[in-house]
């Protein structure tokens, strides 16, 4: 069986590709959830990986759920004949993804190469930066299937595009194109399809050029600030600043500035 998640390492940048193009890269399957968690958590533990790029094989980023598995209860999907078991399937299945992404310290860039539908749209929202190909499409389309966002979309989407616009997208289930996604702030960049990965790598390289520990702690602060009070973030910031000042990369940055040369960071 072909690996359902591919990895390619280019120095400090790891590209992770959802590799079920024949199904348009659904993320509801337990095997895909397991594979994504394994790969991304391993990258998080490796300080040498400074940025992850997440993309999809084929014409889609991710179609979200596997509708064939969803068609009938107990067919290998999230839906079970016993509602209490459906709850468990979500809890120990796809809901692991938003919790895992929220806990990651390594920055993740979504390179959205095509449609990102339902849970696929939410997967893009779990990432830290989103770059879209011109052919990308987005839909928070759960309501069209008579279901609700079961993977955290109701928490994720309003934090990115605001409550009113997120509510409109979630309640209409309408699809929007890449230019509209850029206009409302769902993505940061829209580029021609053939330039998607190169543009994602351009952003990744800019991030990877900075000290690894400071980058990861900065991301952690940004994530924690989504819910924490200002006082708590200030306290955490002070603690992380003490750690950052103790790194060799901090001293190297200061020395390089004084000596008017480019710094050499080692992740130490």
BELKALIN-V110703 format. One line per field, one symbol per residue. burial: 1 if it has 9 or more other C-alpha atoms within 8 Angstrom, else 0. A space follows every 50 residues. Layout:
# BELKALIN-V110703
burial->???
This chain:
# BELKALIN-V110703
burial->00011100000111111111100111111001101110011011001011 11111110111111110011001110111100001101111011111101 10011111111111111111111111111111111111111110000010 11100111011110111111011111110011001111011110110011 10011011011111111011100110000000100110010001001011 111011100000101010
